[in-house]
Amino acid sequence: MADGVNEERQRARRPGGRSARVAAQVHQAVTDLIGERGYGNFTVGDVATRAGVADSSVYRRWGNLETLLADVVLTRLNAQSPMPDTGTLAGDLRTYAAQVAREITGPDGPALLHLAVALSSSGERGRQASEALRAERTRQLQSMLDRAHDRGERAPDAYEVLDHVLAPMYIRVLFGLVPLTPDYIEGLVERVM
């Protein structure tokens, strides 16, 4: 009997199983609803219906809508933008900036950026999610900058890259000033270098 329970627990924890599918469906439902209705204009019930799951599944896993929204932002934006290693800081920054530009102008990108902004002013949980996203982006950038420093290259600090490369791209997408052309991205990287 105990072996059967342990086997069931192991199956439940296995990545890619039902739990992962439900999370992916719920995350996509949130992203779609943000894109269609905007922040604050849907409920857990709306998310559950769109995802094809029971409300209780959403509440059991996330507890409330704000926690779910924070999880969507952190998961979707942090899962993207693998850190390139081209051998030079300029190459790494160009590649990374181009990846970020593709993500934030892609089908879900604007909705996720709007959600991240809305969460940052929506209470303690939202501020925590916003801070976690900033911390993760800073950590990612710092690893790239540390590699450059180890190679003997002059490297700006992570906040300079955030301020002069990522922030302008985010602002353009948030205000609908797209496309983010390769020349525009190249100019951002050149200025920070």
N, C-alpha and C positions, 0 to 999 in steps of 0.2 A: 504494500500500500504506500509506504513512504517513498519507494522508488518511483512509483507512478506520479506522485505529487511533485517530486524533484524534476522528473522528466517534463511535466507540464510547465513548471516554472521556467525551465531552461528554454522550452519552446516559446514561451511568452516573451522572453528577453531577447530572442534571436532577432537580429536586425533584418529588415526586409520582410518581416511577417505581417500579420494582420494589423498589428499596432502601428507599424511604419506606414502601411497603406492608409489607415485611418488618419494619421497625422498629416500625411501628404494631401489627402482629400480635403481635410479641414483647413490646412494652410492655403490651398488653392482657392477654396471657397471664400476665405477672408480676403485674399488678394483680389479676387473678382469683385466682391462686394465693395471693397474700398474704391476700386476703379469705377464702378457703376454709381455708387451712392455717396461715397465720401465717408470720412470718419464721423462716428456718432450717429449714423443713420441706419443701423441694423442691429439686430439682437443675436444672442447665442442661438435662439430658435431659427433665425434666418440662416445663420452659418450652418447649423446642423442639417436643415432642409436642403440647402445647396450642396452640402457634402454627402448627403445620403446616409447620415448617421443619426442616432438618437441624441436628443438634447443631453440626456444623462451621460452619454459617452464624453461629450465636450466638458461638462461640469466635472465629471470624475477625473479627467486628465488635467484640465487647466484651472478649474475652480471658478473662474469668472471671465468675462469678456476682455477686460484689461490685461489680465495675465496671458490670455490667448494671443491678443494682438502683439504684446511684447515678445512673446515666443516666436511669432511669425516674422517679425522684423529681424530679431537676432538670428534666427535660423536661416532665413532666406538671404539676408545680406552678408552674413558671416560665412556662409557656405560657398560664396562666390569669390572670385578674384584670387586664385592661387598666386602665391608670390613667385614671380619669375626670377630666374638666375641666369642672366645673359652673359655675365662676366664683367659688366661695367654698370655703374650706377645709372648713367644716362640711359642705357639700354633697358635696364630693369624698370626705371620710372616710365619710360615710353610704353613699354609692354603692359605694365600694370595700369597706367592711366587709360590705355586703349581698352583693356579688359573692363575696367570700371565703367567707361563710357558706353560700351556695348550693353552691359548689364542694366544700367540705369535708364537707357533709352529703349530697352527691349520691352516686350509686351507687359511685363509686371513691374518694371523699374519705377516708372513715375508713381504708381499706386503705393509701392513700398516706401519711396521717399516721402510722400505725403503722410503716410502712416507714421513714419519715424518722427517727423516734425510734430504731428498732432500728439503723439504719445509724450513727447518731451515736456508738454505743458498740461498733462492730464492726470496729475497726481503722483504720488510717491512711486508706485509700480512703473508708471510710464517713464518717470525721470530715471529710475534704475535701469530700465531697458535702454534708454537713450545713452546713458553713461556707459553701459556695458558695450554697446555698439561702438561708441567712440574709443573706448579702451581697446577693443579688439582691433579696430582699424589702426590705432596707434601702435599696438603690439606688432601687427603685420608689417607696417612701415618700418618700425624700428629694427626688425630682423633684417630687412633689406639694407637699411642704412648702416647697421653694424657690419654686415658683410663688406660693404663698400669701404668702411673705415679700416677693416682688417686688410683689405687690398691696398691700402695707402691712399685711397681717394678722399678728396674733400667732400664731406656730405652735410647737407643741411639737417636741421633737426626734424623730427617727425611732424611737429606742429607747423613748420614752414611748408612742408609738403601738403598737409591737410589744408592750410590756409591758401596756398597758391596754386595747387593742382586740383585737389578733390572738391573743395568748397565752390570754386567757380563753376565746375561742371554740375554740381548738385543744384546750385542756384539757377543755372540756365534751364535745367530740366524742370525744376519746380515751377518756374515762371513761363514754361513753354517756349524758351528761346533755343530751340534745337534746329538743325542737327549739330552734334558735336563733331566737327570735321577733323580729319587727321591733322590738318595744318593748325587748327585751333589747339588741339591737344599738344602737338609738338611745341607750340609757342609757350604754353603753360609750363611744360617741362624745361624748356630752355631758360625761361625767366627764373625758375627756382634753382637752376644749376649755376 
